[in-house]
Amino acid sequence: MRVLGVDPGLTRCGVGVVEGVAGRPLTMLGVGVVRTPADADTATRLVGIERGIEAWLDEHRPELVAVERVFSQHNVRTVMGTAQASAVAMLCAARRGIPVALHTPSEVKAAVTGSGRADKAQVGAMVTRLLRLDAPPKPADAADALALAICHIWRAPAQNRLQQAVAQHAALKGRTR
């Protein structure tokens, strides 16, 4: 499975591509950051993010895009920018028919480090170890994007089994009515 992880942000949108399957060594195919100027208007910045993500989709052809689920913060302005960048990533994937999965920051941290409260340094260190890199990807947004991709690859088999069980239960329930 090839997954493009996206850590959304208006100034720095982390992107990283990981390939592999749960239980086997994973391979990083690319990592980076789509940057936009902080002094540009929001619409222009969103176009820049769209162009950057489209370029990553063209180059790496992922089977799935894993995006960090936006969560409530105290700074509404930051949340809005993150949500807008997240929506752009989802739109780019949906336009191509690529499935999108959303993972919360604590899910990603727990999957990669074993603790949902891990800090950025711990996430970077584990991404480095899991992908057998020489150094943690920088900035942290890039490491977070790789962590999202890793999280999805590891969680997808369990999520798929759960979805199948729910569908089977619904089908059986529908027959007994």
C-alpha positions in Angstrom: 0.0 0.0 0.0 1.3 3.5 -0.9 0.0 6.3 1.3 0.5 10.0 1.0 0.3 11.5 4.5 -0.7 15.2 4.8 -0.1 17.3 7.9 -2.2 20.3 6.9 -1.2 23.9 7.5 -1.4 27.2 5.6 2.2 28.2 6.0 3.8 24.7 6.1 1.8 21.7 4.9 3.8 18.5 5.5 3.7 15.8 2.9 5.2 12.3 3.0 4.8 9.1 1.1 5.3 5.7 2.7 4.9 2.3 1.1 4.4 -1.1 2.7 2.1 -3.3 4.6 1.5 -3.9 8.3 4.0 -6.2 9.9 6.7 -5.6 7.3 9.4 -2.9 7.0 8.1 0.3 5.5 9.8 2.5 2.9 9.8 6.2 2.6 9.4 7.3 -1.0 9.4 11.0 -0.4 9.0 13.7 2.2 8.7 17.5 2.1 6.7 20.6 2.9 4.4 22.6 0.7 5.1 26.2 1.8 3.0 29.4 1.2 4.0 32.9 2.1 2.4 34.1 5.4 1.7 37.5 4.0 -0.3 36.2 1.0 -4.1 36.2 1.2 -5.8 32.9 2.2 -7.2 32.2 -1.2 -3.8 32.5 -2.9 -2.3 30.3 -0.2 -4.9 27.6 -0.7 -4.2 27.6 -4.4 -0.5 27.1 -3.6 -1.3 24.2 -1.3 -3.5 22.7 -4.0 -0.7 22.9 -6.6 1.8 21.4 -4.2 -0.4 18.5 -3.3 -1.4 17.9 -6.9 2.4 17.7 -7.8 2.9 15.1 -5.0 -0.1 13.1 -6.3 1.3 13.2 -9.8 4.7 12.1 -8.8 3.9 9.4 -6.3 0.5 8.0 -7.3 -0.6 7.0 -3.8 -3.4 4.5 -3.3 -4.7 6.5 -0.3 -4.3 9.9 1.3 -4.2 10.1 5.1 -4.9 13.5 6.5 -4.7 14.7 10.1 -8.2 15.3 11.4 -8.6 18.9 12.6 -9.3 19.1 16.2 -10.4 22.1 18.3 -7.7 24.4 19.6 -7.9 27.7 21.5 -6.8 29.7 18.5 -9.7 29.7 16.1 -7.6 31.4 13.4 -5.1 28.5 13.4 -7.9 25.9 13.4 -9.5 27.6 10.4 -6.3 27.6 8.3 -5.6 24.0 9.2 -9.1 23.0 8.3 -8.9 24.8 5.0 -5.6 23.2 4.1 -7.1 19.8 5.2 -10.1 20.4 2.9 -7.8 21.1 -0.1 -5.9 17.9 0.5 -9.2 15.9 0.6 -10.5 17.7 -2.5 -7.3 16.9 -4.5 -7.6 13.2 -3.6 -11.4 13.0 -4.1 -11.0 14.7 -7.5 -8.8 11.7 -8.6 -10.9 9.1 -6.9 -8.3 8.4 -4.2 -9.8 7.3 -0.9 -9.1 9.6 2.1 -8.6 8.6 5.7 -8.6 11.0 8.6 -6.6 10.3 11.8 -6.5 12.4 15.0 -3.1 13.6 16.3 -3.4 11.3 19.3 -4.2 8.3 17.1 -1.1 9.0 15.0 1.1 9.5 18.1 -0.2 6.3 19.7 0.3 4.2 16.5 3.9 5.5 16.0 5.2 5.9 19.5 2.9 3.9 21.7 1.7 7.0 23.5 -1.1 9.4 22.4 0.7 12.1 24.3 4.1 11.9 22.6 5.8 15.1 21.8 7.1 16.1 18.3 10.6 15.0 19.1 9.4 11.5 20.1 7.3 11.2 16.9 10.3 12.3 14.8 12.6 9.8 16.5 10.2 6.9 15.9 9.6 7.9 12.3 13.4 7.9 11.8 13.7 4.5 13.4 10.7 2.9 11.6 11.7 4.2 8.2 15.4 3.5 8.8 16.4 7.1 8.1 19.7 8.8 9.0 18.0 11.7 10.7 14.5 12.9 11.6 12.8 14.7 8.7 12.6 18.4 9.2 10.6 20.5 9.8 8.4 18.6 12.2 5.5 18.9 9.8 7.3 16.6 7.3 7.9 14.0 10.1 4.2 14.3 11.1 3.1 13.6 7.5 5.2 10.4 7.4 3.7 9.4 10.8 0.2 9.9 9.4 1.1 7.5 6.5 2.6 5.0 8.8 -0.4 5.1 11.1 -2.8 4.4 8.3 -0.8 1.5 6.9 -0.7 -0.1 10.3 -4.3 0.6 11.2 -5.9 -0.1 7.8 -6.2 -3.9 8.1 -8.0 -3.6 11.5 -10.2 -0.8 10.2 -11.1 -2.8 7.1 -12.1 -5.9 9.2 -14.2 -3.7 11.4 -16.0 -2.1 8.4 -16.6 -5.6 7.0 -18.0 -6.8 10.3 -20.3 -3.8 10.6 -21.5 -4.4 7.0 -22.1 -8.1 7.6 -24.0 -7.3 10.8 -26.2 -4.8 9.0 -26.9 -7.3 6.1 -27.9 -10.0 8.6 -30.0 -7.6 10.6 -31.8 -6.6 7.3 -32.6 -10.2 6.5 -34.3 -10.9 9.8 -36.8 -8.1 9.5 
